[in-house]
Amino acid sequence: VAQHFLVSYHIECTDEVKQSVINTMGTFQDVVTEKCVEYFERYRRQTFVTPKSYLSFIGGYKAIYKEKFASVGSLSERMRTGLAKLTEAEVSVNQLSKELVMKEKDLDAASKKADEVLLEVTMKAQAAEKVKMQVQRVKDKAQAIVDDIAIDKAAAEEKLEAARPALEEAKAALQ
């Protein structure tokens, strides 16, 4: 009976395993029949194993198998998806690693150029500081000269003021 109902039912296994499942179903039926006889002998109560109960047992097996097969299929699909994501992540990581190596080279080159520019700016700043100090010295000298001229001018104006009355008298004496 199990042969008839399970041969056409799809079970994901080899033919030998499927035949073993069918034989096991028959063995269970025989064991239950024996236990019914033992039960009658022991308790004097009659129990029967009907073809309907056997077909119900096979139907229950099919339902449980279908449910478990779907569950395993779902887990398998999730695992496949997870592996695909891991593979995709590996490719991305490899690509990013290559890009990182290139960026590090660019960064090293930029760093060297920045060091060169900084050195040049520092040298120019030092040169500018030297020029500024020279200009300051020249300015200080010029200021000293201007101060001396101002002193001489003040002295000359003082002498001019002192000579002004005599100049006025001389102007008046001419006409």
Secondary structure, 3 states (H helix, E strand, C coil): CHHHHHCCCCCCCCHHHHHHHHHHHHHHHHHHHHHHHHHHHHHCCCCCCCHHHHHHHHHHHHHHHHHHHHHHHHHHHHHHHHHHHHHHHHHHHHHHHHHHHHHHHHHHHHHHHHHHHHHHHHHHHHHHHHHHHHHHHHHHHHHHHHHHHHHHHHHHHHHHHHHHHHHHHHHHHCC
